[in-house]
């Protein structure tokens, strides 16, 4: 794994561990992402939720 990837994952894990709630954890990760990254993830979450609703 590239050193940059390790540093990013450690930072994310650290922020998740010290967060007091899910919203705080999300904010800590979002500040490390570009607007395009956030939009891409939000689209994938939307697609996932739509897919799960079709299965129900």
Secondary structure, 3 states (H helix, E strand, C coil): CCHHHHHHHHHHHHHHHHCCCHHHHHHHHHCCCCHHHHHHHHHHHHHHHHHHHHHC
